[in-house]
Amino acid sequence: MKGCLRTTKEKVEEAKEETEKIKELTKENAGSKVGKNIYLALISELVIGITDSLISPLSDWRKVAVLGAILVALLSQFIYEQRMTSEAAERTEKEKTEEEKK
């Protein structure tokens, strides 16, 4: 029975380590320049679409509402990824300074 518990505990520890590695990779990859440019292009297209819909004499409020909802979602995702990138950069800087102190 104890042997089973040890292997289960070891498996849990390995799973936790793998989860941390995946989280770290996700944070590092979140702020790629290509991804940032794609977000900015999509956001600008949505802003242009919303502005065009509002300016046109036959503006459809449903189109503006849908485009606005998509814009809010894109903005929130963009901000989230930028925060993840800055946190990862800060963590990397701290690790470098700690290594230099040693």
C-alpha angles and dihedrals in degrees: 000000000000091000090057092050092051093052090047091050090048090050091050091050091049091049091051091050092049091048090053091049091051092048091051093049090048091052092048094049096043096083104049115150093235092053091047092051092048091052092048092049092050092046092050091048090052092049090051091048093049092047091048091050093049094047096048115092092233098051115174111213092204092059091049091048094051093045090047092052091050090048092053091050093049092047093050092049091047092051091047092053092047090053091049090051094050092048091051091049092050091049091050091050091050091050091050093050091048090051091049091052090055 
